Amino acid sequence: MTRTTCDGQDGVSLIEVTGVLALLGLAMTVGAFYVSSMDTPIQTGGQLLEGLLIQARARSISTTTAHRVQPGAAGRLVVETATNCSAGSWTAQPTMDVDLPTGVSISPTTWSVCFSRRGSAFANVVVTLAHAELETRQLEVLQGGVVRWLD
């Protein structure tokens, strides 16, 4: 909407300028929110590991089969199932496997967490996620099957 001033030139009203500034402010606020919520690779890797452990525990309870989570090759977390945690043979579940972000490593590499048919883990396991340029984070799986961050 244009206004005619006293000397015959077109201009914009104060209401139009205020509306444009309000929209720009809103757009910048939304943009800042999305930029600030971007995770680092170590946070993403931790969330993937935590989510996989929670999902494996839930599947153990819902299917009444044991689920084992352990590190695989090259930053991959693998899931296997069996009738119980002391079974001799395990069946791979490749649809549940997760790849960690590039640069994120797990230590130690010899751990495994087995959730029984009731969702319980039989030992406390502490896993350290590390990134060469960022921080490290530790995640612990308690015997009851609860997953918690130590830092």
N, CA, C and O atoms as a GROMACS GRO file, in nm:
protein
  604
    1MET      N    1   0.085  -0.116   0.000
    1MET     CA    2   0.000   0.000   0.000
    1MET      C    3   0.090   0.123   0.000
    1MET      O    4   0.182   0.133   0.081
    2THR      N    5   0.064   0.212  -0.088
    2THR     CA    6   0.147   0.333  -0.097
    2THR      C    7   0.067   0.454  -0.051
    2THR      O    8  -0.056   0.459  -0.059
    3ARG      N    9   0.140   0.550  -0.004
    3ARG     CA   10   0.079   0.674   0.043
    3ARG      C   11   0.134   0.788  -0.042
    3ARG      O   12   0.248   0.783  -0.088
    4THR      N   13   0.057   0.885  -0.060
    4THR     CA   14   0.102   1.003  -0.132
    4THR      C   15   0.135   1.111  -0.030
    4THR      O   16   0.052   1.148   0.054
    5THR      N   17   0.255   1.159  -0.039
    5THR     CA   18   0.298   1.264   0.055
    5THR      C   19   0.256   1.400   0.000
    5THR      O   20   0.200   1.411  -0.109
    6CYS      N   21   0.284   1.501   0.076
    6CYS     CA   22   0.242   1.636   0.039
    6CYS      C   23   0.305   1.682  -0.091
    6CYS      O   24   0.243   1.759  -0.165
    7ASP      N   25   0.428   1.636  -0.121
    7ASP     CA   26   0.493   1.682  -0.243
    7ASP      C   27   0.469   1.590  -0.362
    7ASP      O   28   0.528   1.609  -0.468
    8GLY      N   29   0.381   1.487  -0.346
    8GLY     CA   30   0.342   1.402  -0.457
    8GLY      C   31   0.426   1.276  -0.472
    8GLY      O   32   0.405   1.204  -0.569
    9GLN      N   33   0.523   1.245  -0.382
    9GLN     CA   34   0.607   1.126  -0.393
    9GLN      C   35   0.542   1.010  -0.316
    9GLN      O   36   0.475   1.031  -0.215
   10ASP      N   37   0.565   0.887  -0.365
   10ASP     CA   38   0.512   0.768  -0.298
   10ASP      C   39   0.605   0.729  -0.184
   10ASP      O   40   0.725   0.757  -0.190
   11GLY      N   41   0.552   0.664  -0.078
   11GLY     CA   42   0.630   0.620   0.037
   11GLY      C   43   0.562   0.502   0.104
   11GLY      O   44   0.461   0.452   0.056
   12VAL      N   45   0.617   0.458   0.214
   12VAL     CA   46   0.558   0.348   0.291
   12VAL      C   47   0.516   0.401   0.426
   12VAL      O   48   0.572   0.498   0.478
   13SER      N   49   0.417   0.337   0.481
   13SER     CA   50   0.367   0.383   0.610
   13SER      C   51   0.448   0.321   0.724
   13SER      O   52   0.522   0.225   0.702
   14LEU      N   53   0.435   0.375   0.840
   14LEU     CA   54   0.503   0.325   0.959
   14LEU      C   55   0.453   0.184   0.994
   14LEU      O   56   0.531   0.102   1.043
   15ILE      N   57   0.328   0.157   0.969
   15ILE     CA   58   0.272   0.024   0.996
   15ILE      C   59   0.337  -0.080   0.905
   15ILE      O   60   0.365  -0.191   0.951
   16GLU      N   61   0.361  -0.049   0.780
   16GLU     CA   62   0.425  -0.143   0.688
   16GLU      C   63   0.569  -0.171   0.729
   16GLU      O   64   0.614  -0.285   0.725
   17VAL      N   65   0.641  -0.068   0.767
   17VAL     CA   66   0.780  -0.085   0.811
   17VAL      C   67   0.784  -0.172   0.937
   17VAL      O   68   0.868  -0.261   0.948
   18THR      N   69   0.695  -0.146   1.030
   18THR     CA   70   0.690  -0.224   1.154
   18THR      C   71   0.656  -0.370   1.124
   18THR      O   72   0.714  -0.460   1.186
   19GLY      N   73   0.566  -0.396   1.032
   19GLY     CA   74   0.530  -0.533   0.994
   19GLY      C   75   0.648  -0.608   0.934
   19GLY      O   76   0.672  -0.724   0.967
   20VAL      N   77   0.722  -0.542   0.845
   20VAL     CA   78   0.838  -0.605   0.783
   20VAL      C   79   0.944  -0.635   0.888
   20VAL      O   80   1.003  -0.743   0.886
   21LEU      N   81   0.970  -0.544   0.979
   21LEU     CA   82   1.068  -0.567   1.085
   21LEU      C   83   1.026  -0.680   1.178
   21LEU      O   84   1.109  -0.758   1.223
   22ALA      N   85   0.897  -0.690   1.206
   22ALA     CA   86   0.847  -0.799   1.290
   22ALA      C   87   0.867  -0.934   1.222
   22ALA      O   88   0.908  -1.031   1.287
   23LEU      N   89   0.840  -0.942   1.093
   23LEU     CA   90   0.861  -1.067   1.019
   23LEU      C   91   1.009  -1.104   1.013
   23LEU      O   92   1.044  -1.221   1.029
   24LEU      N   93   1.095  -1.007   0.990
   24LEU     CA   94   1.239  -1.034   0.989
   24LEU      C   95   1.287  -1.083   1.126
   24LEU      O   96   1.368  -1.175   1.135
   25GLY      N   97   1.238  -1.021   1.232
   25GLY     CA   98   1.274  -1.064   1.366
   25GLY      C   99   1.230  -1.207   1.395
   25GLY      O  100   1.305  -1.284   1.455
   26LEU      N  101   1.111  -1.241   1.351
   26LEU     CA  102   1.060  -1.377   1.369
   26LEU      C  103   1.145  -1.477   1.291
   26LEU      O  104   1.181  -1.582   1.343
   27ALA      N  105   1.177  -1.445   1.167
   27ALA     CA  106   1.259  -1.533   1.084
   27ALA      C  107   1.397  -1.553   1.146
   27ALA      O  108   1.450  -1.664   1.145
   28MET      N  109   1.456  -1.448   1.199
   28MET     CA  110   1.588  -1.459   1.261
   28MET      C  111   1.582  -1.542   1.389
   28MET      O  112   1.675  -1.617   1.419
   29THR      N  113   1.476  -1.529   1.464
   29THR     CA  114   1.461  -1.607   1.587
   29THR      C  115   1.450  -1.755   1.556
   29THR      O  116   1.515  -1.837   1.621
   30VAL      N  117   1.369  -1.790   1.457
   30VAL     CA  118   1.354  -1.930   1.418
   30VAL      C  119   1.486  -1.984   1.364
   30VAL      O  120   1.525  -2.096   1.398
   31GLY      N  121   1.555  -1.907   1.283
   31GLY     CA  122   1.685  -1.949   1.230
   31GLY      C  123   1.787  -1.971   1.339
   31GLY      O  124   1.861  -2.069   1.336
   32ALA      N  125   1.792  -1.881   1.436
   32ALA     CA  126   1.886  -1.896   1.547
   32ALA      C  127   1.855  -2.019   1.629
   32ALA      O  128   1.947  -2.086   1.677
   33PHE      N  129   1.727  -2.051   1.647
   33PHE     CA  130   1.688  -2.170   1.722
   33PHE      C  131   1.741  -2.295   1.654
   33PHE      O  132   1.794  -2.384   1.720
   34TYR      N  133   1.726  -2.304   1.522
   34TYR     CA  134   1.772  -2.423   1.451
   34TYR      C  135   1.923  -2.432   1.447
   34TYR      O  136   1.977  -2.542   1.456
   35VAL      N  137   1.993  -2.323   1.436
   35VAL     CA  138   2.139  -2.326   1.435
   35VAL      C  139   2.191  -2.365   1.572
   35VAL      O  140   2.286  -2.442   1.581
   36SER      N  141   2.132  -2.314   1.680
   36SER     CA  142   2.181  -2.345   1.814
   36SER      C  143   2.152  -2.489   1.855
   36SER      O  144   2.220  -2.542   1.943
   37SER      N  145   2.054  -2.552   1.793
   37SER     CA  146   2.020  -2.689   1.831
   37SER      C  147   2.099  -2.794   1.752
   37SER      O  148   2.077  -2.914   1.771
   38MET      N  149   2.189  -2.752   1.666
   38MET     CA  150   2.269  -2.848   1.591
   38MET      C  151   2.366  -2.917   1.686
   38MET      O  152   2.435  -2.851   1.763
   39ASP      N  153   2.370  -3.048   1.679
   39ASP     CA  154   2.454  -3.125   1.768
   39ASP      C  155   2.593  -3.147   1.709
   39ASP      O  156   2.612  -3.142   1.588
   40THR      N  157   2.688  -3.171   1.798
   40THR     CA  158   2.822  -3.210   1.756
   40THR      C  159   2.818  -3.360   1.726
   40THR      O  160   2.726  -3.429   1.770
   41PRO      N  161   2.916  -3.412   1.654
   41PRO     CA  162   2.917  -3.556   1.624
   41PRO      C  163   2.916  -3.643   1.750
   41PRO      O  164   2.856  -3.750   1.751
   42ILE      N  165   2.983  -3.597   1.856
   42ILE     CA  166   2.986  -3.678   1.979
   42ILE      C  167   2.848  -3.683   2.043
   42ILE      O  168   2.809  -3.787   2.098
   43GLN      N  169   2.773  -3.573   2.038
   43GLN     CA  170   2.638  -3.573   2.093
   43GLN      C  171   2.546  -3.661   2.010
   43GLN      O  172   2.465  -3.736   2.064
   44THR      N  173   2.560  -3.652   1.878
   44THR     CA  174   2.479  -3.735   1.789
   44THR      C  175   2.511  -3.883   1.811
   44THR      O  176   2.419  -3.965   1.819
   45GLY      N  177   2.639  -3.917   1.822
   45GLY     CA  178   2.678  -4.055   1.847
   45GLY      C  179   2.624  -4.106   1.979
   45GLY      O  180   2.579  -4.220   1.988
   46GLY      N  181   2.629  -4.022   2.082
   46GLY     CA  182   2.575  -4.060   2.212
   46GLY      C  183   2.426  -4.083   2.207
   46GLY      O  184   2.375  -4.177   2.268
   47GLN      N  185   2.356  -3.997   2.135
   47GLN     CA  186   2.211  -4.014   2.123
   47GLN      C  187   2.177  -4.140   2.045
   47GLN      O  188   2.080  -4.209   2.077
   48LEU      N  189   2.257  -4.172   1.942
   48LEU     CA  190   2.234  -4.295   1.866
   48LEU      C  191   2.256  -4.418   1.954
   48LEU      O  192   2.176  -4.511   1.952
   49LEU      N  193   2.365  -4.418   2.032
   49LEU     CA  194   2.394  -4.531   2.119
   49LEU      C  195   2.286  -4.546   2.226
   49LEU      O  196   2.237  -4.656   2.250
   50GLU      N  197   2.249  -4.437   2.288
   50GLU     CA  198   2.146  -4.441   2.392
   50GLU      C  199   2.014  -4.491   2.334
   50GLU      O  200   1.947  -4.575   2.394
   51GLY      N  201   1.976  -4.439   2.219
   51GLY     CA  202   1.851  -4.481   2.154
   51GLY      C  203   1.852  -4.627   2.116
   51GLY      O  204   1.751  -4.695   2.131
   52LEU      N  205   1.966  -4.676   2.067
   52LEU     CA  206   1.976  -4.817   2.029
   52LEU      C  207   1.963  -4.907   2.152
   52LEU      O  208   1.896  -5.010   2.146
   53LEU      N  209   2.027  -4.870   2.261
   53LEU     CA  210   2.017  -4.951   2.383
   53LEU      C  211   1.874  -4.954   2.436
   53LEU      O  212   1.825  -5.058   2.480
   54ILE      N  213   1.808  -4.841   2.433
   54ILE     CA  214   1.668  -4.834   2.479
   54ILE      C  215   1.579  -4.917   2.387
   54ILE      O  216   1.490  -4.988   2.434
   55GLN      N  217   1.602  -4.908   2.257
   55GLN     CA  218   1.522  -4.986   2.162
   55GLN      C  219   1.546  -5.136   2.179
   55GLN      O  220   1.452  -5.214   2.174
   56ALA      N  221   1.672  -5.176   2.198
   56ALA     CA  222   1.702  -5.318   2.215
   56ALA      C  223   1.636  -5.371   2.342
   56ALA      O  224   1.583  -5.483   2.342
   57ARG      N  225   1.638  -5.293   2.448
   57ARG     CA  226   1.572  -5.335   2.574
   57ARG      C  227   1.421  -5.349   2.554
   57ARG      O  228   1.360  -5.446   2.599
   58ALA      N  229   1.361  -5.252   2.486
   58ALA     CA  230   1.216  -5.258   2.461
   58ALA      C  231   1.181  -5.379   2.374
   58ALA      O  232   1.080  -5.444   2.398
   59ARG      N  233   1.263  -5.407   2.275
   59ARG     CA  234   1.237  -5.524   2.189
   59ARG      C  235   1.252  -5.654   2.266
   59ARG      O  236   1.179  -5.751   2.241
   60SER      N  237   1.348  -5.657   2.359
   60SER     CA  238   1.365  -5.778   2.441
   60SER      C  239   1.239  -5.807   2.520
   60SER      O  240   1.194  -5.921   2.528
   61ILE      N  241   1.183  -5.703   2.576
   61ILE     CA  242   1.061  -5.720   2.657
   61ILE      C  243   0.943  -5.757   2.569
   61ILE      O  244   0.866  -5.847   2.602
   62SER      N  245   0.928  -5.689   2.456
   62SER     CA  246   0.809  -5.711   2.372
   62SER      C  247   0.811  -5.843   2.296
   62SER      O  248   0.706  -5.900   2.267
   63THR      N  249   0.931  -5.892   2.263
   63THR     CA  250   0.939  -6.017   2.186
   63THR      C  251   0.979  -6.137   2.273
   63THR      O  252   0.982  -6.250   2.225
   64THR      N  253   1.008  -6.113   2.399
   64THR     CA  254   1.057  -6.215   2.494
   64THR      C  255   1.176  -6.293   2.438
   64THR      O  256   1.182  -6.415   2.450
   65THR      N  257   1.268  -6.222   2.377
   65THR     CA  258   1.395  -6.279   2.333
   65THR      C  259   1.507  -6.188   2.383
   65THR      O  260   1.487  -6.068   2.403
   66ALA      N  261   1.623  -6.245   2.402
   66ALA     CA  262   1.739  -6.167   2.445
   66ALA      C  263   1.794  -6.087   2.327
   66ALA      O  264   1.800  -6.137   2.214
   67HIS      N  265   1.835  -5.964   2.354
   67HIS     CA  266   1.898  -5.879   2.253
   67HIS      C  267   2.035  -5.836   2.304
   67HIS      O  268   2.048  -5.788   2.416
   68ARG      N  269   2.136  -5.854   2.219
   68ARG     CA  270   2.272  -5.816   2.254
   68ARG      C  271   2.318  -5.702   2.164
   68ARG      O  272   2.306  -5.710   2.042
   69VAL      N  273   2.371  -5.597   2.225
   69VAL     CA  274   2.427  -5.483   2.152
   69VAL      C  275   2.577  -5.482   2.178
   69VAL      O  276   2.621  -5.495   2.292
   70GLN      N  277   2.654  -5.465   2.071
   70GLN     CA  278   2.799  -5.460   2.085
   70GLN      C  279   2.859  -5.383   1.967
   70GLN      O  280   2.795  -5.368   1.863
   71PRO      N  281   2.982  -5.335   1.984
   71PRO     CA  282   3.044  -5.263   1.873
   71PRO      C  283   3.085  -5.361   1.762
   71PRO      O  284   3.132  -5.471   1.788
   72GLY      N  285   3.065  -5.316   1.640
   72GLY     CA  286   3.108  -5.394   1.525
   72GLY      C  287   3.231  -5.328   1.464
   72GLY      O  288   3.306  -5.260   1.533
   73ALA      N  289   3.250  -5.348   1.338
   73ALA     CA  290   3.364  -5.291   1.268
   73ALA      C  291   3.336  -5.147   1.228
   73ALA      O  292   3.223  -5.112   1.195
   74ALA      N  293   3.438  -5.065   1.232
   74ALA     CA  294   3.437  -4.928   1.179
   74ALA      C  295   3.323  -4.842   1.231
   74ALA      O  296   3.248  -4.784   1.152
   75GLY      N  297   3.308  -4.833   1.362
   75GLY     CA  298   3.209  -4.742   1.418
   75GLY      C  299   3.065  -4.785   1.402
   75GLY      O  300   2.975  -4.701   1.402
   76ARG      N  301   3.043  -4.912   1.389
   76ARG     CA  302   2.908  -4.965   1.375
   76ARG      C  303   2.868  -5.035   1.504
   76ARG      O  304   2.949  -5.105   1.565
   77LEU      N  305   2.744  -5.017   1.544
   77LEU     CA  306   2.689  -5.088   1.659
   77LEU      C  307   2.595  -5.195   1.605
   77LEU      O  308   2.505  -5.165   1.526
   78VAL      N  309   2.615  -5.319   1.647
   78VAL     CA  310   2.537  -5.430   1.592
   78VAL      C  311   2.448  -5.490   1.700
   78VAL      O  312   2.480  -5.487   1.819
   79VAL      N  313   2.335  -5.544   1.656
   79VAL     CA  314   2.237  -5.605   1.745
   79VAL      C  315   2.214  -5.749   1.700
   79VAL      O  316   2.202  -5.778   1.581
   80GLU      N  317   2.208  -5.838   1.798
   80GLU     CA  318   2.182  -5.978   1.771
   80GLU      C  319   2.076  -6.028   1.869
   80GLU      O  320   2.060  -5.972   1.978
   81THR      N  321   2.003  -6.133   1.831
   81THR     CA  322   1.901  -6.190   1.919
   81THR      C  323   1.927  -6.338   1.941
   81THR      O  324   1.990  -6.406   1.860
   82ALA      N  325   1.877  -6.386   2.054
   82ALA     CA  326   1.884  -6.528   2.088
   82ALA      C  327   1.773  -6.557   2.189
   82ALA      O  328   1.702  -6.467   2.232
   83THR      N  329   1.760  -6.684   2.226
   83THR     CA  330   1.656  -6.720   2.322
   83THR      C  331   1.686  -6.668   2.461
   83THR      O  332   1.595  -6.632   2.536
   84ASN      N  333   1.815  -6.663   2.497
   84ASN     CA  334   1.856  -6.606   2.626
   84ASN      C  335   2.000  -6.555   2.615
   84ASN      O  336   2.067  -6.578   2.514
   85CYS      N  337   2.047  -6.486   2.717
   85CYS     CA  338   2.179  -6.422   2.711
   85CYS      C  339   2.295  -6.521   2.714
   85CYS      O  340   2.406  -6.485   2.675
   86SER      N  341   2.273  -6.644   2.757
   86SER     CA  342   2.381  -6.741   2.758
   86SER      C  343   2.378  -6.834   2.638
   86SER      O  344   2.447  -6.936   2.636
   87ALA      N  345   2.299  -6.800   2.538
   87ALA     CA  346   2.286  -6.884   2.418
   87ALA      C  347   2.418  -6.893   2.343
   87ALA      O  348   2.499  -6.801   2.347
   88GLY      N  349   2.438  -7.005   2.276
   88GLY     CA  350   2.560  -7.024   2.199
   88GLY      C  351   2.554  -6.964   2.060
   88GLY      O  352   2.657  -6.928   2.004
   89SER      N  353   2.436  -6.954   2.003
   89SER     CA  354   2.424  -6.897   1.869
   89SER      C  355   2.331  -6.776   1.872
   89SER      O  356   2.229  -6.775   1.941
   90TRP      N  357   2.369  -6.675   1.796
   90TRP     CA  358   2.295  -6.549   1.792
   90TRP      C  359   2.257  -6.519   1.648
   90TRP      O  360   2.328  -6.555   1.555
   91THR      N  361   2.143  -6.453   1.631
   91THR     CA  362   2.096  -6.415   1.498
   91THR      C  363   2.111  -6.264   1.483
   91THR      O  364   2.063  -6.186   1.565
   92ALA      N  365   2.180  -6.225   1.377
   92ALA     CA  366   2.203  -6.082   1.352
   92ALA      C  367   2.072  -6.013   1.317
   92ALA      O  368   1.985  -6.071   1.252
   93GLN      N  369   2.059  -5.888   1.362
   93GLN     CA  370   1.943  -5.804   1.331
   93GLN      C  371   1.992  -5.679   1.258
   93GLN      O  372   1.998  -5.571   1.318
   94PRO      N  373   2.028  -5.692   1.130
   94PRO     CA  374   2.089  -5.578   1.059
   94PRO      C  375   1.999  -5.456   1.046
   94PRO      O  376   2.049  -5.345   1.025
   95THR      N  377   1.869  -5.473   1.060
   95THR     CA  378   1.780  -5.356   1.051
   95THR      C  379   1.792  -5.266   1.173
   95THR      O  380   1.752  -5.150   1.168
   96MET      N  381   1.847  -5.318   1.281
   96MET     CA  382   1.865  -5.238   1.402
   96MET      C  383   2.005  -5.179   1.414
   96MET      O  384   2.028  -5.092   1.498
   97ASP      N  385   2.099  -5.224   1.331
   97ASP     CA  386   2.237  -5.175   1.340
   97ASP      C  387   2.244  -5.025   1.317
   97ASP      O  388   2.163  -4.969   1.243
   98VAL      N  389   2.341  -4.961   1.381
   98VAL     CA  390   2.357  -4.816   1.374
   98VAL      C  391   2.503  -4.782   1.344
   98VAL      O  392   2.594  -4.842   1.402
   99ASP      N  393   2.524  -4.687   1.254
   99ASP     CA  394   2.658  -4.635   1.227
   99ASP      C  395   2.677  -4.505   1.303
   99ASP      O  396   2.594  -4.415   1.296
  100LEU      N  397   2.787  -4.495   1.375
  100LEU     CA  398   2.819  -4.372   1.446
  100LEU      C  399   2.868  -4.266   1.348
  100LEU      O  400   2.916  -4.301   1.241
  101PRO      N  401   2.857  -4.138   1.383
  101PRO     CA  402   2.906  -4.033   1.294
  101PRO      C  403   3.056  -4.046   1.269
  101PRO      O  404   3.128  -4.104   1.349
  102THR      N  405   3.100  -3.991   1.158
  102THR     CA  406   3.242  -3.995   1.121
  102THR      C  407   3.326  -3.929   1.230
  102THR      O  408   3.295  -3.820   1.277
  103GLY      N  409   3.433  -3.997   1.268
  103GLY     CA  410   3.525  -3.943   1.367
  103GLY      C  411   3.494  -3.982   1.510
  103GLY      O  412   3.574  -3.954   1.599
  104VAL      N  413   3.380  -4.045   1.535
  104VAL     CA  414   3.343  -4.086   1.670
  104VAL      C  415   3.386  -4.232   1.691
  104VAL      O  416   3.354  -4.320   1.611
  105SER      N  417   3.459  -4.254   1.800
  105SER     CA  418   3.505  -4.390   1.830
  105SER      C  419   3.451  -4.434   1.965
  105SER      O  420   3.412  -4.352   2.049
  106ILE      N  421   3.450  -4.566   1.985
  106ILE     CA  422   3.400  -4.626   2.108
  106ILE      C  423   3.515  -4.698   2.176
  106ILE      O  424   3.595  -4.765   2.111
  107SER      N  425   3.523  -4.683   2.308
  107SER     CA  426   3.618  -4.763   2.384
  107SER      C  427   3.553  -4.805   2.514
  107SER      O  428   3.474  -4.728   2.569
  108PRO      N  429   3.580  -4.918   2.565
  108PRO     CA  430   3.656  -5.024   2.500
  108PRO      C  431   3.576  -5.085   2.386
  108PRO      O  432   3.455  -5.061   2.374
  109THR      N  433   3.642  -5.163   2.303
  109THR     CA  434   3.573  -5.224   2.188
  109THR      C  435   3.530  -5.367   2.218
  109THR      O  436   3.478  -5.436   2.129
  110THR      N  437   3.551  -5.412   2.339
  110THR     CA  438   3.520  -5.552   2.373
  110THR      C  439   3.392  -5.566   2.456
  110THR      O  440   3.362  -5.676   2.502
  111TRP      N  441   3.318  -5.459   2.476
  111TRP     CA  442   3.198  -5.466   2.559
  111TRP      C  443   3.080  -5.521   2.481
  111TRP      O  444   3.077  -5.519   2.358
  112SER      N  445   2.985  -5.570   2.555
  112SER     CA  446   2.855  -5.605   2.497
  112SER      C  447   2.752  -5.594   2.609
  112SER      O  448   2.782  -5.618   2.726
  113VAL      N  449   2.632  -5.559   2.570
  113VAL     CA  450   2.521  -5.550   2.664
  113VAL      C  451   2.414  -5.646   2.616
  113VAL      O  452   2.367  -5.637   2.503
  114CYS      N  453   2.375  -5.737   2.703
  114CYS     CA  454   2.269  -5.830   2.669
  114CYS      C  455   2.149  -5.801   2.758
  114CYS      O  456   2.159  -5.802   2.881
  115PHE      N  457   2.036  -5.776   2.694
  115PHE     CA  458   1.911  -5.754   2.766
  115PHE      C  459   1.833  -5.885   2.764
  115PHE      O  460   1.808  -5.942   2.658
  116SER      N  461   1.795  -5.931   2.883
  116SER     CA  462   1.719  -6.056   2.893
  116SER      C  463   1.577  -6.036   2.841
  116SER      O  464   1.539  -5.926   2.801
  117ARG      N  465   1.501  -6.142   2.841
  117ARG     CA  466   1.361  -6.135   2.796
  117ARG      C  467   1.279  -6.039   2.881
  117ARG      O  468   1.173  -5.993   2.838
  118ARG      N  469   1.325  -6.010   2.999
  118ARG     CA  470   1.256  -5.914   3.088
  118ARG      C  471   1.318  -5.775   3.082
  118ARG      O  472   1.275  -5.686   3.154
  119GLY      N  473   1.418  -5.756   2.997
  119GLY     CA  474   1.477  -5.624   2.978
  119GLY      C  475   1.589  -5.590   3.074
  119GLY      O  476   1.631  -5.474   3.079
  120SER      N  477   1.639  -5.686   3.148
  120SER     CA  478   1.747  -5.660   3.243
  120SER      C  479   1.882  -5.689   3.180
  120SER      O  480   1.898  -5.786   3.106
  121ALA      N  481   1.979  -5.604   3.210
  121ALA     CA  482   2.118  -5.630   3.173
  121ALA      C  483   2.182  -5.700   3.292
  121ALA      O  484   2.143  -5.676   3.406
  122PHE      N  485   2.280  -5.786   3.268
  122PHE     CA  486   2.337  -5.865   3.377
  122PHE      C  487   2.464  -5.806   3.436
  122PHE      O  488   2.516  -5.859   3.534
  123ALA      N  489   2.514  -5.698   3.380
  123ALA     CA  490   2.634  -5.634   3.435
  123ALA      C  491   2.632  -5.486   3.399
  123ALA      O  492   2.577  -5.447   3.297
  124ASN      N  493   2.693  -5.406   3.485
  124ASN     CA  494   2.709  -5.264   3.452
  124ASN      C  495   2.816  -5.252   3.344
  124ASN      O  496   2.922  -5.315   3.353
  125VAL      N  497   2.789  -5.172   3.245
  125VAL     CA  498   2.884  -5.150   3.136
  125VAL      C  499   2.899  -5.000   3.118
  125VAL      O  500   2.800  -4.928   3.108
  126VAL      N  501   3.024  -4.954   3.112
  126VAL     CA  502   3.053  -4.813   3.086
  126VAL      C  503   3.120  -4.805   2.950
  126VAL      O  504   3.222  -4.870   2.926
  127VAL      N  505   3.062  -4.723   2.862
  127VAL     CA  506   3.113  -4.705   2.727
  127VAL      C  507   3.156  -4.561   2.711
  127VAL      O  508   3.083  -4.469   2.749
  128THR      N  509   3.274  -4.540   2.655
  128THR     CA  510   3.324  -4.405   2.630
  128THR      C  511   3.318  -4.376   2.481
  128THR      O  512   3.370  -4.452   2.400
  129LEU      N  513   3.254  -4.265   2.446
  129LEU     CA  514   3.252  -4.217   2.308
  129LEU      C  515   3.352  -4.103   2.299
  129LEU      O  516   3.353  -4.015   2.385
  130ALA      N  517   3.435  -4.103   2.196
  130ALA     CA  518   3.538  -4.000   2.183
  130ALA      C  519   3.543  -3.949   2.040
  130ALA      O  520   3.512  -4.022   1.945
  131HIS      N  521   3.582  -3.824   2.027
  131HIS     CA  522   3.605  -3.761   1.897
  131HIS      C  523   3.740  -3.691   1.906
  131HIS      O  524   3.769  -3.626   2.006
  132ALA      N  525   3.821  -3.705   1.803
  132ALA     CA  526   3.957  -3.651   1.807
  132ALA      C  527   3.961  -3.501   1.833
  132ALA      O  528   4.051  -3.453   1.902
  133GLU      N  529   3.866  -3.426   1.778
  133GLU     CA  530   3.870  -3.281   1.790
  133GLU      C  531   3.773  -3.226   1.894
  133GLU      O  532   3.776  -3.107   1.925
  134LEU      N  533   3.687  -3.311   1.948
  134LEU     CA  534   3.586  -3.266   2.043
  134LEU      C  535   3.605  -3.336   2.176
  134LEU      O  536   3.713  -3.387   2.206
  135GLU      N  537   3.500  -3.341   2.256
  135GLU     CA  538   3.508  -3.400   2.388
  135GLU      C  539   3.485  -3.550   2.386
  135GLU      O  540   3.468  -3.612   2.281
  136THR      N  541   3.485  -3.606   2.506
  136THR     CA  542   3.446  -3.745   2.524
  136THR      C  543   3.324  -3.748   2.615
  136THR      O  544   3.303  -3.659   2.696
  137ARG      N  545   3.244  -3.851   2.599
  137ARG     CA  546   3.127  -3.871   2.685
  137ARG      C  547   3.122  -4.016   2.727
  137ARG      O  548   3.163  -4.106   2.653
  138GLN      N  549   3.070  -4.039   2.848
  138GLN     CA  550   3.057  -4.175   2.898
  138GLN      C  551   2.911  -4.207   2.923
  138GLN      O  552   2.836  -4.127   2.979
  139LEU      N  553   2.874  -4.325   2.881
  139LEU     CA  554   2.738  -4.374   2.899
  139LEU      C  555   2.747  -4.504   2.977
  139LEU      O  556   2.833  -4.588   2.951
  140GLU      N  557   2.657  -4.521   3.073
  140GLU     CA  558   2.657  -4.642   3.155
  140GLU      C  559   2.524  -4.713   3.141
  140GLU      O  560   2.418  -4.651   3.144
  141VAL      N  561   2.532  -4.846   3.126
  141VAL     CA  562   2.413  -4.930   3.128
  141VAL      C  563   2.415  -5.003   3.261
  141VAL      O  564   2.507  -5.080   3.289
  142LEU      N  565   2.314  -4.980   3.343
  142LEU     CA  566   2.307  -5.043   3.474
  142LEU      C  567   2.246  -5.183   3.464
  142LEU      O  568   2.182  -5.216   3.364
  143GLN      N  569   2.266  -5.263   3.566
  143GLN     CA  570   2.218  -5.401   3.564
  143GLN      C  571   2.069  -5.414   3.539
  143GLN      O  572   2.025  -5.510   3.475
  144GLY      N  573   1.992  -5.322   3.587
  144GLY     CA  574   1.848  -5.328   3.565
  144GLY      C  575   1.807  -5.294   3.423
  144GLY      O  576   1.691  -5.316   3.385
  145GLY      N  577   1.900  -5.242   3.342
  145GLY     CA  578   1.869  -5.207   3.204
  145GLY      C  579   1.857  -5.058   3.180
  145GLY      O  580   1.834  -5.015   3.066
  146VAL      N  581   1.874  -4.978   3.285
  146VAL     CA  582   1.864  -4.832   3.271
  146VAL      C  583   1.992  -4.778   3.206
  146VAL      O  584   2.102  -4.824   3.236
  147VAL      N  585   1.975  -4.680   3.118
  147VAL     CA  586   2.087  -4.617   3.050
  147VAL      C  587   2.100  -4.475   3.105
  147VAL      O  588   2.001  -4.402   3.112
  148ARG      N  589   2.222  -4.435   3.145
  148ARG     CA  590   2.243  -4.300   3.196
  148ARG      C  591   2.378  -4.247   3.152
  148ARG      O  592   2.472  -4.322   3.127
  149TRP      N  593   2.386  -4.113   3.145
  149TRP     CA  594   2.510  -4.044   3.112
  149TRP      C  595   2.586  -4.014   3.240
  149TRP      O  596   2.526  -3.974   3.340
  150LEU      N  597   2.717  -4.035   3.238
  150LEU     CA  598   2.799  -4.011   3.355
  150LEU      C  599   2.853  -3.869   3.360
  150LEU      O  600   2.899  -3.825   3.466
  151ASP      N  601   2.850  -3.798   3.250
  151ASP     CA  602   2.902  -3.660   3.251
  151ASP      C  603   2.798  -3.563   3.205
  151ASP      O  604   2.825  -3.443   3.199
   0.00000   0.00000   0.00000
